[in-house]
Amino acid sequence: MGRRLGLIIGINTYQDPTFQPLQFAENDARALAQWLVNNQGGKWSPGDVQVVQGQHATHELLKSLFTQTCLQVALPDDLVFLYFAGHTYIDERSGQGILAASNTSYQDPTTGIPLITIAQQLFAQSQAGQILFIIDSFQSGRLWSARRASPYDFSPLCSPAVTSALQQQPNRMLFFSCRGNEFAPETGMQKLGSFTHRLIAGLCGPANDPTLGRPTIESIYSFLQGSLSDQQKPQIIGQINSPVILAGDPLPDPSQEPVASKPQPQVYHDTPGSQYPQGASLATATTVRTQQNEPSSGPLVNHSALSAFQNTPTTDNTQAVTPMLAQAKQLVQANRLAEAIMYVEQALQASPQDTEALTLKAQVLGTMGRLQEAFAVIDQMLQQDPENALAWSMRAVVLNNAGQYQAALEAIERSLELNPNNLEAYNIKTGIMEHLATTQSQHGKTGELAAKLIEESNKEEGRTRPFWKDAALQIVGLLIGVVGIALPLALPGTLALAGLVVSSIGFALYCIAAIRGAYSKGIGSALLTIVLSVLLAALVGGAARFGLSPLIDLVHKKQELLGAIFYAAVALVAVAILAPVLAIGSFFVGIPRRRKGK
């Protein structure tokens, strides 16, 4: 027999509000996938089973995966098993049945998966020896009511073209169940959808074919017909000539039914494998049990019953520890975590190194948000057994919850080194890498934003002090200084002191503007200061050359002007020399700043 290839899809939430949120679709997909790859369940190869759920299940990805699985991977001896849990509807224009992906628009059928395409292209062109497609869907849209022959009839989804294509193709089958519609809500059993819960229960043994000792499509159909309500009873279109074997060897105890845990919000939303309904005694929806028979690390972050550990042997005082751990698990199921910890502590007092007790303690502490304590317990487990792949996975989850994504990635990679066949560990790694990529992207954007803000700040600073403003301040300051000097000469006496104050303010303003302009604007402002000072010096020189004799005559007539004339001469000469010197010095001091701002 060839390979068994599985593509398992579950979608609870849709972008289009036309499709109401579902409760159990993603749980069903996870549970069924885990049962398929479980060594006590379907015994499928983990590498041959793909799980897509939540917002990741876009129509682009689903079309690609359907094509890849059916047309590119499947060979003549292979069984292809497809499973879809979500919404289906009938296109009001074409009348064709559509599988709704997470980003499907009800008004645009091209964003969904048409059933006619699956029947006429994928089924017809695939080399696979057998293709079974289970569609456990919620019937959405307005056309169902008008076309149903009964309250839960699925025939409206299959147009005459789909039915005709399936009748002409051997070993191709569509297997329908009604998850709900406008008449009936979605129903569940132990946090799984009713159909999938009973399907897994049947696969565990009750649906075995009495001749083969294994469940076949015919025996599963008969079992579900007798154990489900009218809403979920399966409806079949197509035919498969040879038995379809979904399970490996029969389970040793087929009379029991799976016990599903109580799922809670999970760490890796929309990431396959982060939470599984559990029941190790039947291997229904537990973690992937590898050759080492490891339990799952997923429930570390939710309120699961953790019953997957009930078959894990303890090391010391087994008889004393077992009932305490059983009580603790019941309390976890009831979400009474503080009481559960008490029983776990009692178990550890009896057997301090009991692996099952330590695992349960770490998971419950992680669920309660006590990450440091959970981390300490995991360290203890790794000290006892450094090659405990489960402990490394748990360590990765705790580090991820704490925001230490790089360390979490290293821990999960170590887990995969020890157990490369653990499907859930790969899913945990995917979630960690998504967080790490998001964080790095945010940091990169923050750096770019900071650089942009600095650049804008520098530009803004340049805009607030344009060249003309510094130049105007220099000219205004120089004019005020000259007016201040002229006041005592024109109006001697009481205005002498006022002229001294005005001239001091004007020349100070001139020098400050020269310094600031040369520092921030560079050589242009410095040259302006030099030009103004040269003009000032020329004014003093011209007065000395051509106006010296009249000034001497004026002093002889009015001796009180001698002080004012002396002050004017000294002040003008000092400013004419000091201002350019300060501007040139400021120009050189500001070179590094101006280069940095470019």
C-alpha positions in Angstrom: 0.0 0.0 0.0 1.2 3.5 -0.8 1.3 6.5 1.5 -1.6 8.1 3.3 -1.7 11.9 2.7 -3.8 14.1 4.8 -4.8 17.8 4.5 -6.8 18.9 7.6 -8.5 22.3 7.6 -10.5 24.0 10.4 -11.7 27.6 10.5 -13.6 29.2 13.4 -13.5 32.9 12.5 -14.0 34.6 9.2 -13.2 38.1 7.9 -16.6 38.3 6.2 -19.3 38.8 9.0 -21.8 36.9 6.8 -20.1 33.7 8.2 -20.9 33.5 11.9 -18.1 32.4 14.2 -17.9 28.7 14.9 -16.9 27.0 18.2 -15.4 23.7 17.4 -14.0 23.7 13.9 -10.4 24.3 14.8 -10.5 21.9 17.8 -11.9 19.3 15.5 -9.1 19.7 12.9 -6.4 19.6 15.6 -7.9 16.5 17.3 -8.4 14.6 14.0 -4.8 15.4 12.8 -3.4 14.4 16.1 -5.3 11.1 16.1 -4.0 10.3 12.6 -0.4 10.7 13.4 -0.6 9.1 16.9 1.2 5.7 17.2 -1.8 4.4 19.1 -4.3 5.9 16.6 -4.0 6.2 12.9 -0.2 5.6 12.7 0.1 8.1 9.8 3.5 9.6 9.1 3.6 13.1 10.7 5.3 14.4 7.6 2.3 13.4 5.4 -0.3 15.2 7.4 -0.8 19.0 7.0 -2.9 21.0 9.3 -4.2 24.5 8.4 -6.5 26.5 10.6 -7.8 29.9 11.6 -6.8 33.0 9.7 -3.9 31.1 8.0 -6.5 29.1 6.0 -6.8 31.7 3.2 -8.2 30.8 -0.2 -4.8 31.3 -1.7 -3.1 28.9 0.6 -5.9 26.3 0.4 -6.0 26.3 -3.4 -2.2 25.8 -3.4 -2.4 23.0 -0.8 -5.2 21.2 -2.6 -3.3 21.3 -5.9 -0.1 20.2 -4.3 -1.6 17.3 -2.4 -3.8 16.0 -5.1 -1.9 16.7 -8.3 1.8 17.0 -7.4 2.4 14.7 -4.4 -0.2 11.9 -4.7 0.9 8.7 -6.6 -1.3 5.9 -7.9 -1.1 3.8 -4.7 -1.7 6.7 -2.3 -4.8 7.5 -0.2 -5.6 11.2 -0.1 -7.7 12.2 2.9 -9.1 15.7 3.0 -11.0 17.2 5.9 -12.8 20.6 6.0 -14.5 22.1 9.1 -15.9 25.5 8.5 -18.6 27.2 6.4 -20.0 26.2 3.0 -22.5 28.2 0.9 -24.1 28.3 -2.5 -23.2 31.0 -4.9 -26.4 32.9 -5.7 -25.3 33.6 -9.3 -23.9 30.3 -10.5 -25.6 28.0 -8.0 -22.2 26.3 -7.3 -21.3 25.0 -3.9 -18.3 26.9 -2.3 -16.0 26.1 0.6 -15.4 29.3 2.5 -11.8 30.1 3.4 -10.9 32.5 6.2 -10.7 35.5 3.8 -13.6 34.4 1.5 -16.1 37.1 0.6 -19.7 35.8 0.3 -20.3 38.1 -2.7 -17.2 37.0 -4.5 -17.1 33.2 -5.1 -13.6 33.5 -6.6 -12.3 34.0 -3.1 -13.6 30.6 -2.1 -13.0 27.0 -3.1 -15.6 25.8 -5.6 -16.7 22.2 -5.2 -17.0 21.9 -9.0 -13.2 22.7 -9.3 -12.4 20.0 -6.7 -14.5 17.4 -8.5 -13.7 18.2 -12.1 -10.0 19.1 -11.8 -8.5 17.9 -8.6 -10.3 14.6 -8.3 -10.3 13.9 -12.1 -6.6 14.7 -12.7 -5.1 13.3 -9.5 -3.1 10.1 -9.7 -4.1 9.1 -6.2 -5.6 5.6 -5.8 -8.3 6.9 -3.4 -9.5 10.3 -2.4 -11.9 10.8 0.5 -13.1 14.3 1.4 -15.0 14.8 4.6 -16.8 18.1 4.8 -18.2 18.9 8.2 -19.6 22.3 7.5 -22.1 25.0 8.6 -24.6 25.6 5.8 -24.6 29.4 5.2 -26.5 31.6 2.8 -30.0 32.1 1.5 -30.2 29.4 -1.2 -30.1 26.4 1.2 -33.7 26.8 2.4 -35.1 27.0 -1.2 -33.2 23.9 -2.4 -33.1 21.5 0.5 -35.2 18.3 0.4 -34.8 17.9 4.2 -33.6 20.2 7.1 -30.0 19.1 6.8 -29.8 18.0 3.2 -26.4 18.6 1.5 -27.4 17.9 -2.1 -27.9 21.6 -2.9 -24.1 22.1 -2.3 -23.4 19.5 -5.1 -24.6 20.8 -8.4 -25.5 18.3 -11.1 -22.1 18.8 -12.6 -20.4 17.8 -9.4 -22.6 14.8 -8.9 -22.0 13.7 -12.5 -18.3 14.1 -12.2 -18.2 11.9 -9.1 -20.3 9.2 -10.6 -17.9 8.9 -13.5 -14.8 8.7 -11.3 -14.1 5.5 -9.2 -12.5 5.8 -5.8 -13.6 9.4 -5.2 -16.0 10.3 -2.5 -17.5 13.3 -0.7 -18.6 12.6 2.9 -20.9 15.4 4.3 -22.1 16.2 7.8 -24.1 19.3 8.8 -22.3 21.2 11.5 -25.3 23.6 11.7 -27.5 25.9 9.7 -30.3 28.5 10.2 -32.5 25.8 11.8 -29.9 24.2 14.1 -26.9 25.6 15.9 -23.5 24.0 16.1 -23.4 21.3 18.7 -20.5 19.8 20.6 -19.4 16.9 22.8 -16.6 17.4 25.3 -15.4 20.5 23.4 -15.4 18.8 20.0 -18.0 19.1 17.3 -20.5 16.3 17.6 -19.6 14.7 14.3 -15.8 14.7 14.8 -16.1 13.5 18.4 -18.1 10.5 17.3 -15.9 10.0 14.2 -12.7 9.8 16.4 -14.6 7.6 18.9 -15.5 5.2 16.1 -12.0 5.2 14.6 -10.7 4.0 18.0 -12.5 0.7 17.6 -16.3 0.7 17.8 -16.4 1.4 14.0 -14.0 -1.5 13.1 -15.1 -3.7 10.2 -15.7 -7.1 11.8 -13.8 -8.9 9.0 -10.8 -6.6 8.7 -10.6 -5.6 12.3 -10.0 -2.0 11.2 -12.4 0.9 10.4 -13.3 1.3 6.8 -15.5 4.0 5.2 -18.4 1.6 5.1 -18.1 0.6 8.7 -17.5 4.2 9.8 -20.6 5.3 7.9 -22.7 2.7 9.5 -21.4 3.5 13.0 -22.1 7.3 12.5 -25.5 6.6 11.1 -26.4 4.8 14.3 -24.8 7.1 16.8 -25.5 10.7 15.6 -28.6 12.8 15.4 -30.3 13.6 12.1 -28.4 16.9 12.0 -24.9 15.2 11.9 -25.7 12.0 10.1 -23.3 11.6 7.2 -24.4 11.9 3.6 -22.2 10.4 0.8 -21.8 11.3 -2.9 -19.3 9.2 -5.0 -17.9 5.7 -4.7 -14.8 4.0 -3.4 -14.4 0.4 -4.7 -11.7 -0.9 -2.3 -11.7 -0.4 1.5 -10.3 2.9 2.8 -8.2 2.2 5.8 -7.8 5.3 8.0 -6.2 3.5 11.0 -3.3 1.2 11.6 -3.6 -1.8 13.9 -6.8 -2.0 16.0 -6.5 -0.4 19.4 -6.3 -2.9 22.3 -9.4 -1.5 24.0 -11.9 -0.4 21.4 -14.9 -0.2 23.7 -13.9 3.0 25.4 -14.7 6.4 24.1 -12.3 9.4 24.0 -12.3 11.9 26.8 -11.8 15.4 25.5 -10.3 18.0 27.6 -11.6 21.4 28.3 -9.8 23.8 25.9 -9.0 27.3 26.9 -7.5 30.3 25.2 -4.2 29.3 23.7 -0.8 31.0 23.2 -0.5 30.4 19.5 -3.8 31.5 18.1 -4.4 30.2 14.6 -1.3 28.0 14.9 -1.9 24.3 14.4 -1.1 22.1 17.3 -1.0 24.5 20.2 -4.0 22.8 22.0 -5.5 19.3 21.7 -8.4 17.7 23.3 -6.9 14.8 25.2 -7.6 11.2 26.2 -4.5 9.1 26.2 -6.3 5.8 26.9 -7.7 5.9 23.4 -5.1 8.1 21.8 -7.9 10.2 20.3 -6.7 13.7 20.4 -3.6 13.7 22.5 -0.2 14.8 21.6 1.8 13.1 19.0 3.1 10.0 20.8 6.5 9.3 19.3 8.7 6.3 19.8 9.5 7.7 23.2 5.8 8.0 24.0 6.1 11.6 25.0 3.2 13.6 26.3 2.3 17.0 25.0 3.8 20.4 26.0 0.8 22.3 24.5 -1.4 22.4 27.6 1.2 24.4 29.5 -0.7 27.6 28.5 -4.3 26.5 28.9 -6.6 24.8 31.3 -6.5 21.4 29.8 -7.2 18.2 31.7 -3.8 16.9 30.9 -5.1 13.4 30.8 -2.5 12.6 28.2 -0.1 11.9 31.0 -2.3 9.3 32.7 -0.3 6.4 31.2 3.1 7.9 32.0 4.8 5.7 34.6 6.1 7.3 37.8 9.4 6.5 39.3 8.7 6.3 43.0 5.8 5.4 45.2 3.5 4.9 42.2 0.6 3.6 44.3 0.6 6.7 46.5 1.2 9.2 43.7 -1.3 8.0 41.2 -4.6 8.9 43.1 -3.3 12.3 44.0 -2.4 13.1 40.4 -5.8 11.8 39.3 -7.5 14.1 41.7 -5.3 17.0 40.5 -6.3 16.4 36.9 -10.0 16.4 37.8 -9.5 19.8 39.5 -7.7 21.1 36.4 -10.7 20.1 34.3 -12.9 22.0 36.7 -10.5 25.0 36.4 -9.7 24.8 40.2 -6.0 25.3 39.6 -5.0 26.4 43.1 -6.5 23.2 44.6 -4.9 21.1 41.8 -1.4 22.5 42.8 -2.0 21.3 46.4 -2.5 17.7 45.2 0.5 17.9 42.9 2.6 19.1 45.8 1.4 16.2 47.9 2.4 13.8 45.1 5.8 15.4 44.9 6.3 15.0 48.6 5.8 11.3 48.2 7.9 11.2 45.0 10.0 14.3 44.5 11.4 13.3 41.1 8.2 12.0 39.6 8.2 13.1 36.0 4.4 13.1 35.6 3.9 15.2 38.7 6.6 17.7 37.8 5.2 18.0 34.3 1.7 18.6 35.6 3.0 21.2 38.1 4.9 23.1 35.5 1.9 23.2 33.2 -0.6 24.3 35.8 1.8 27.0 37.0 2.2 28.2 33.5 -1.5 28.3 33.1 -1.8 30.4 36.2 0.8 32.9 34.9 3.4 32.0 37.5 6.1 31.7 34.9 9.1 32.0 37.2 7.9 29.0 39.3 7.1 27.1 36.1 10.5 27.8 34.8 12.1 26.5 38.0 10.2 23.2 37.8 11.2 22.8 34.2 14.9 23.4 35.1 14.5 20.7 37.7 13.2 18.3 35.0 16.1 19.1 32.8 18.6 18.6 35.6 17.1 15.1 36.1 17.1 14.4 32.4 18.9 16.9 30.0 17.5 14.9 27.0 13.9 15.3 28.0 12.4 16.7 24.8 9.1 17.6 26.4 10.8 19.7 29.1 12.7 21.6 26.4 9.4 22.3 24.6 7.8 23.5 27.9 10.8 25.7 28.5 10.3 27.2 25.0 6.6 28.0 25.7 7.4 29.7 29.0 10.2 31.8 27.5 7.9 32.7 24.6 5.2 33.8 27.1 7.8 35.9 28.9 8.7 37.6 25.6 12.2 36.0 25.4 11.7 34.8 21.8 15.4 34.1 20.9 15.9 32.0 24.0 12.6 30.3 23.3 13.7 29.5 19.7 16.9 27.9 21.0 14.9 25.8 23.5 12.5 24.5 20.9 15.3 23.7 18.5 16.9 21.6 21.2 13.6 19.8 21.7 13.4 19.0 18.0 17.0 17.8 18.0 16.0 15.2 20.6 12.7 14.4 19.0 12.4 15.5 15.4 9.1 13.7 14.9 7.1 15.8 17.3 4.5 17.6 15.2 3.5 19.9 18.0 7.0 21.1 18.6 7.2 22.2 15.0 4.0 24.2 15.6 5.4 25.8 18.7 8.5 26.8 16.8 6.4 28.4 14.1 4.6 30.5 16.7 7.9 31.6 18.3 9.4 32.5 14.9 6.3 34.6 14.1 6.7 36.5 17.4 10.4 36.9 16.7 9.8 38.2 13.2 7.2 40.6 14.4 9.4 42.0 17.2 12.3 42.4 14.8 10.1 44.2 12.3 8.8 46.5 15.0 12.3 47.3 16.1 13.4 48.0 12.6 10.5 50.4 12.1 11.2 52.1 15.3 14.8 52.8 14.2 13.7 54.1 10.9 11.1 56.3 12.6 13.7 57.7 15.1 16.1 58.4 12.2 13.4 60.2 10.4 12.4 62.2 13.4 16.0 63.3 13.9 16.3 64.3 10.3 13.0 66.3 10.5 14.2 67.9 13.7 17.4 69.0 12.1 15.5 70.4 9.1 13.1 72.1 11.4 15.9 73.6 13.4 17.3 75.0 10.2 14.0 76.4 9.2 13.6 78.2 12.5 16.8 80.2 12.0 17.0 81.1 8.2 20.0 83.2 7.0 18.1 86.4 6.4 16.9 86.4 10.0 20.5 86.3 11.4 21.6 88.9 8.8 18.7 91.2 9.8 19.6 90.9 13.4 23.2 91.9 12.7 22.1 95.0 10.7 19.5 96.0 13.2 21.9 95.6 16.1 24.6 97.6 14.3 22.1 100.4 13.5 20.9 100.5 17.1 24.5 100.8 18.3 25.2 103.7 16.0 22.0 105.5 17.0 23.1 105.1 20.7 26.4 106.7 20.0 24.8 109.6 18.1 22.4 110.5 20.9 25.0 112.2 23.2 26.5 114.0 20.3 23.2 115.3 19.0 21.6 116.0 22.4 24.3 116.3 25.1 23.5 116.4 28.7 20.7 114.3 30.1 20.8 111.8 27.1 24.4 110.8 27.5 23.6 107.9 29.8 20.7 106.7 27.6 22.9 106.8 24.6 25.5 104.6 26.4 22.8 102.0 27.3 21.3 102.0 23.8 24.6 101.6 22.0 25.7 98.8 24.3 22.5 96.9 23.6 22.8 97.4 19.9 26.4 96.4 19.6 25.8 93.3 21.9 22.9 92.3 19.6 25.1 92.7 16.6 27.9 90.5 18.1 25.5 87.8 19.3 23.8 87.6 15.8 27.2 87.4 14.2 28.2 84.5 16.5 25.0 82.5 16.0 24.8 83.1 12.3 28.4 82.0 11.7 28.0 78.9 14.0 24.8 77.6 12.3 24.9 79.0 8.8 28.6 79.0 8.2 30.7 81.1 5.9 27.9 83.2 4.4 26.9 84.7 7.8 30.6 85.2 8.7 31.2 87.1 5.5 28.3 89.4 6.2 29.7 90.2 9.6 33.1 91.0 8.0 31.5 93.2 5.4 29.5 95.1 8.0 32.6 95.6 10.2 34.6 96.8 7.2 31.9 99.4 6.5 31.9 100.4 10.2 35.7 100.7 10.1 35.5 102.7 6.9 33.0 105.1 8.6 35.4 105.6 11.5 38.3 106.1 9.2 36.4 108.6 7.0 35.4 110.6 10.0 39.0 110.7 11.2 40.3 111.6 7.7 37.7 114.3 6.7 36.0 115.3 9.9 38.8 115.6 12.4 39.2 119.4 12.1 35.5 120.2 12.5 35.4 117.9 15.6 38.3 119.7 17.2 36.6 123.0 16.6 33.4 121.6 18.1 35.1 120.4 21.2 36.7 123.8 21.7 33.2 125.3 21.6 31.5 122.6 23.7 34.0 120.8 25.9 31.2 118.5 27.4 31.2 116.6 24.0 34.8 115.4 24.5 33.7 112.3 26.4 31.0 111.4 24.0 33.3 111.7 21.0 36.0 109.6 22.7 33.5 106.9 23.6 32.1 106.8 20.1 35.5 106.4 18.5 36.6 103.6 20.9 33.2 101.7 20.7 33.1 101.8 16.9 36.7 100.6 16.5 36.2 97.8 19.1 33.0 96.5 17.5 34.5 96.7 14.0 37.4 94.4 15.2 35.6 92.2 17.8 32.5 91.2 15.7 34.4 89.6 12.8 36.9 87.9 15.1 34.0 86.3 17.1 32.2 85.4 13.8 35.3 83.6 12.4 35.9 81.7 15.6 32.2 80.7 15.8 32.4 79.5 12.1 35.2 77.1 12.9 33.6 75.9 16.1 30.4 75.1 14.3 31.9 73.0 11.5 31.3 69.5 13.2 27.7 70.5 14.0 27.0 71.6 10.4 28.5 68.4 9.0 26.4 66.2 11.4 23.3 68.0 10.3 23.8 67.3 6.6 
